[in-house]
Amino acid sequence: MGSEKLEKARKYEAEHEANMTDVQRPGFHLSVQVGWMNDPNGFSYYNGQYHLFYQYHPYSSYWGPMHWGHAVSKDLLHWEYLPVALAPDESYDKDGCFSGSAVALEDGRHLLMYTGVVNEEMPDGTVKGVQTQCIAIGDGIDYEKYEGNPVLDERQLPEGGDRFEFRDPKIWQQPDGTFRCVAGNCDGDRDGQILLYSSDDALHWKFEKILLRNNDRLGKMWECPDFFELDGKQVLLTSPQDMLPQGLEYHNGNGTVCFIGTYDERTETFQEESNQAVDYGIDFYAPQTVLAPDGRRIMIGWMQNWDTCNFYTFNQPWFGQMSIPRELSVKNGRLIQTPVRELNELRKNKVAYENLTFSGTMQLGGIKGRKVDMEVTLRPGDAKNLYQKFWIRFAQNDKYFTSLSFRPYESVLKVDRKFSGSRRAIIHQRRSQVRSENGCIKLRLILDNFSMEVFVNDGEHVMAATVHTDLSADGISFIADGSVSMDIVKYDL
């Protein structure tokens, strides 16, 4: 069943797992077992469990030849590692098994669709990876690559489609039993486009159309697409590379965009109505969604930024974690994201304060920690004199802190981690234009050892960032320039 490369990776995992017992990790975010993790892959519900695969290099905490790591969960918060699922061991994927997706077949098997990469030397001596789409089918642990691979190659690209930038198939099954997938691509000018394919059996595919073109608006190559119906609208997610900022949107260069619109099933035509950033923080990329058995659309992303990741890998036996899974909805033409409700089951040690009015700096009994779920409802303390600025500082001691700050006159929320212990001038802050009236805003801050995610106004905006401060820094304080009134409900997780 397993190739030599796959068995080597599985043996390496098993041997090193025994040495990872004292390693500090996130508490309830999925991190990699050993080595390197990036994009989520194959997020699916199969045989009573959520399966999440991920881009994986087991042999070091740096990016390397891509495998598929594998973990399962019943509640999206407690994860069990399974053996590595795919290794680059065939002629068509020998330089990497890149991102893709999964679907449960009606005969009880689990199908993975992924991008195979084979490096090719160019006339100028540079090397580029030719990218094709491949299939592996298995039982939730072991997967056999399809003898007909690759199932999509340059012959099924539209005219001008780049064979070196053709990846990340997201597969789903239609109500009539047929299959569709979207894939990321670009033209010769690296201008992004999302391609739509169809299949009767998930093995034999044909190109249908270009679902959406960038037309030189948002970055260059578009990768990691996802496409689904939600609350009467159609949603297309994609992660463009090399975006330019537009106001306070799209500051991450490599970030994720949500297009909301309508879809004509008969002509398979997507009509875009609006677009927005998915996450306004520093660390979020390449998300993928799953339709849960109860009908929820749940999204998870890689909680990292390509421009900063290798500054953290030294001295660590593992690198990479996923975001908290987020429940999605569409309200008033906007994507709304909230932490999965399963997180509420982890809450303990409730501490609450109501109508606290203060200015200056304040610390509160029972409000500290690095695994915390804290809701803050903020109002002006003086109706006639609006406060100038409000801060929450966390992961704090005498030396370090990370902060969230809000300026009511601009209605701008900022995350800032430049005092978090970093010794490099990497990206440390991001700002987001949020909705507030008269300085009122609602924040839900979730901390998990090495990360923060803030959900603004019940999920209208989200900002995620990794925080690599030593875990002994667990203080939380509040600062107000002017008078504020706030309610706080805080739980340990």
N, C-alpha and C positions, 0 to 999 in steps of 0.2 A: 504493500500500500504506500508506504512512505519512501521518499527518495533518500539518498545519502545526505543531501543538504538539509532536508527536513529533519531527519533523525539527528543530525549534528546539532541543529538549533534546539530541538526538544531536549536533548541530553544536556546542552549548555544551560538551558532554563532550569532544569531540575537540579543540576549541581549548584547553581548559584542561588537558587531560592533559599536553600538552607543557610546561606551566609547573610541573608537580608533581614534577619529578625530584629536587629537593633537600629535599622535605618529609619530615619524620620520621614514620614509620608503624610499626605493629606488624610483626613479622617474619613470623608465620605465622597470625595471626588475620585474617579478612577485615575490612577497613575499607572505607569508601566511597571511590569514585574521586575525587569532588569534591562539595562540598555536605554535605547531611544524610542520615543513615541511621537508621532504626529497625527495627521488627519484621522478622524473616526471613519470607519468603513463598515459596510454590511450591518448597519443598525437595523435589527429586525426582531420580530417576536416569533419564536419557533419552539414547539414542544414545551409550552408552558413557561418559557423563560425569555427574557430579553437577551439577545446576543449582540455584543459589540466587538467588532474587530478593529484593528487600527494599524496604521503604517508603523513599522517596527524594525529596528536594527538591534538584535539582542546582544551583539558582541562589544558594543561601546555606547557611551552616552552621547555620541554624536551621530548625525545622519549617516547612513551607509546603505549598502544594497538592501532594498526594501523587501521585508517579509510581511505577513499578516499575523499580528498578535491577536489573542482571542480571550474574551472574558464573558461571563454570564451573570445575570442578576434576576431576582424575582421582584425587586422593589426599586431598581435604578440607583440605589445608594450603597448597597452591600454587594461587592463584586467578588466573584471567584474566578481565578485564572484557569484557563484551559490551555492545553499545549498549542504551540504555534501552529496555525492552520495552513499557511502557504509559504513556500520558500521558492526563490528564483532558480528553478532546477530544470527548465525545459528550454529548447532552442528559441522559442518565441517570447520567453520572459526571463532570460538568463541574466539580464542586468537590472531586474527589479519587478516585483509584483506590486504595482501601484494601486491607487485608490479605486474603490468600487462599492458595490452594494450587494444586497441579498434579498431573496424572496423564498417563502415556504411554498413548495410545490404541492399539488393536490394528491400526489401519490405518497406524501409523507417525507419526501427528501428535502434537503436544504440546498438551494442553488446560490452560488457566489458568482458575481460578474465583476471582473477586475481588469485593470490595464496592465498588459505585459510590455516590457521595455527591452529593446535590443539596441545597443550602441553601434553607431555607424560613423566611420571616419569621413570627414568632409574633404573636398579638394584642398582647402587651406590648412589641413592638419588638425582642425578642431574636431571634437567628437560630439555628436548629437544622438539622442535616443529616439528611435522610431517607436511609436506607440500604437498598440492594437488592443482590441477588447477580447477578453478570454473568459471561459466558464470553468468552474469547478463545482462538483456536486457531491454532497456527503450527508452525514447523519448527525451533525452538530458537534462532532469532534474531529473525524477524519474526512478529508475531501479529496476526490479523485478528479484530476484535470481532464477535461473533455478531449477526446481524440480528434475532434474537428477544429480545435483551436488553431489560430484565432478566429473568432466568429465575426469580427468586424475589423477591417483594415483599410488602407488608403483607397481601395476600390469602391468603398461605400462612403467616401467623403464627397461633399459638394464641390463643384468646380472652384479651384483656388484654396480649398481647405488644406491646412498644414498637417502633414503626416507626423511631424515631430511635436505637435501640440494638439493631441487628440486623446482625451482621457476622462477618467472618473465617471463611468456609466452608473446612472441611478435607475434601477429597474423597478417596475411595479406591474401588477396584473390588473387587467380591466375587468369589469363585471361580466363581459362575455367570454372570459377565460383566456383571451389573447394577452400578449405582453407588449409593453412599451418601455423604452428607456430614453433618457436624455444624456448627452455627453458634452463636455466642454471642448471647444475648438477655437481656432482663429484663422484668419486669412493670411496671405503673404505679407501683409503689413502689420501682423500681430494684432489685428483688430478682432476682439472677441465675438464669439457667436455660440449659441446653444443649438445643438442638433437633436432631432427627434427620429427615433427608429422604432420599427414595429416587428413583431414576431408572433407566429402561431404557437410555437413550442418552447420559446426562450433559448433555442439553439441556433435557429436559422433566422437571420435578421436582414431587414432591408431599410435603406434610408428613406425617410418620408419627406422631411423638409427642414429648413432652418427655422427653428421656433422663434428665436429672437436674436437680432443683431445689435451689437454695441453702437455702430455708427460713430465711433471715435468719441463717445461720451464719457464712459467710466472706465478708465484704465485701459489695459491692453488685453492680453489673453484672459479669457473667462474660464475658471475651473470649478470643480466640485459642485455641479448643479443639483438641484432638487426641485420637484414640480408636483404640486398637489392642490386639491380643492380644500377650502377652509372657510366656513361661515358664509357660504354663498359666493365667495370670490375664488379666483385662481391665484396661487402664489408660486413664483419662481424665485428660488434662492440661487445665487452664484457668488463665487469669490474671485473678483477681478484682481489682476496683478497690476502694480504701478499706477494706482489711481492718483489723481491730483485732488486736493481738497476743494470743496465747494462750501464756502462759509464754514460752519462747524460740522458739516457732513463729510464723510469719507476721508478722514485724516490718517487712516492707517496705511495708506499706500497699497499694501495687500490687505484687503478687508472683505467683508461680506455685504452684499446688496440684496435687498428684498424688493422684487417687483410684484405689485398687486394689480390684478386686472380681471379680465373675463376670458372664458375659453369656450369656443364653439367646438363641441365634440365631433360634430359631423364633418367639418372641414379641418379639424385639428389646428385651429388658429387661435393663438394667444394675443389678446389685445391689452397692451400695457396701459394702466391708468395712473400709477404713481410709483415712485421708488424711494427708498430710505436705507440708511445704514441699519444693520441688524444689531450691532453692539458699538457703543461709543467710547469704550475704554481702550486699553492698550493691548490686551491679550485675548483675541478671539478670532478664529479662522476656520474655514472649511467645514461648516456644520452639516449635519445630516439628520433627517427626521424619520420617525417611525409612527405608524398608526397603531395605537395601543388597542388591546381587545375591547376596552370600554369606550372607544371612539375618540379618545384624545389624540391630538397631533403633538408629538413630543420631539424636541430638538436637542441635540448635544453638539458641542463644538470643541475644537482643540484650543485650550486656554494658553495660547502662546502667540508670539509675534516673530515672524521670520527675521526681522531686523535686529532682534535682541537675544535670540535663544542661546547662541553659543557662548554668551558671557556667563552663563550659569552652570555650564556642564562640568567644569573642572571640579575635581574632588567629590563628584556625585556618582554613585553606581547606577542611578536611574535619572532620566530626564524626560519630562512631559506629563501633562495631566489634562483631563477633559473638564469642560465646564460642568456646572450643575445642570442636569437635564431640565429643560424649560417647556412648560405647556404653552402652546401657541393659540392665539385667536386673532380675528380681525375685527376692529371696532372703528367706525368712522374713517375707514380707509387707511388705517394704520395697523401694523403688526404689533400685537400685545404679547409680552412674554412674562410668565410668572414661574417661580420655582415649582417643580413637581410637588403635588400635594403630599406625596409620601414623606417629604422632609418634615412635615408637622409631627410625624410619629417619633422623630428623633429628639423633639424638644423636651427639655427638662429644666428644673431650677428656675422657674419664672420669677422675674423681678420687674416690677412696674412702678412708674411714677406718672402722675397726672398734673397738668397745669403748673409746671415748673417755670417760673419767670426769673430770668437772670441776665446779667451781662458780665463780661470778663470770662474767666476760666473756671470750669466746674468739673469735679469728678464725683461720681456717685457710688455709694455702697452697693456691692453686688454687680456692678457693671464693669466687667473686664473679661479677658479671655481671647483665645485665638480660634476657638470653634464655637461660633456665636451666630444666632439669628436674632437681629434687633430691628424693631420697627420704631421709627422716629417720625412723629407728626409735628411739624414746625409752623409757628404763627408769629406775627409781630407781638412783642410784649407791650408796645405802646402804639395804639391805633393812629396817633398823630405824627409819630416819628418812626419811620421805617428803619429797621436795623440796616447796617451797611454790608455785613458779611457774617456768615456762620460757618464754623468748622466742626467736624468730628475727627479726632485723631485716634488712631488705633495702632495695634502692634507697636506699642509705645513703652519706652523706659527713659532713663535719663539721657540716653544717647540717640535713640532711633524713634521714628514714628512715620506712619503713612497717613495722609489726610484726604478727607472729602470736604470740599468747601462750596458754599453756595452764596452767590451775589444776587440779591432779590431785584435790584434795579435793572440788571442785565438779564435776569432769569437764566443764569449760567451755573452749571454744576461742574466741578473740576475734581479729578482724582490726581494726587501728587505723591510720588513715592521717592523723591530725590533724597530724602533723609532716612531711607529704609535700610541703609547699610551697603548700598552699591558703591563700588570703587571705580565705576566707569560712568562717563557722561552719556549714557544711552537714553532712549526715550523714557521719560519719567512722568509725564503728565499728559492728560487729555481733558478737553472741555466738551460739554454738551449743552445745547440750547434746550431747556426743558420748559414745561408748562407750569406756571404758577400765577396766582392772583394775590396781589397785596402781600407778597412775601410768604404765602402759605405753600408748603410742599410736604409730600409724604415720601419717606425713604425707607426701604427695607434692605439692610446691610447684612450680607452673609459672609462670614469669615470661616476659612477652613485651613488652618496652619500656614499654608503658603499661598493663599489667594484671598481676594475680596471680589464680591459681586454685589452691586447695588442696583435694586429695582426701584424705579422712580414712578410715583403716582400709579401704583398698582400695575406696573409693567409697561408704561408708555415708552420709557427709555431704559436701557440697561447698560452698565459700564462694568467690565471685568478687567482685573489686573492681577498678575502674580506678584507676590510679596515675599521676598526671600530673607526676611529678617529672622534672626535667631528667635526660637520659640519662647525664650525667657522674657522677651518683650511682649507683655500681654495687657498693658494698660490701655484704657479708653478714656478720653476726656472730651469735653465740649467747650467751645469758645465762641463768644458772641461779641461782635463790635456793634454795640447798641443793645437794645432790650429785645429778647425773644421769649416766647412761651412755647413749651414743648411737652408732649406726652411721649413716654418711652415704654416699650414692652420688650424685654430681653430674655432670651432663653440660651442655655448652653446646649450644644449639640454633641 
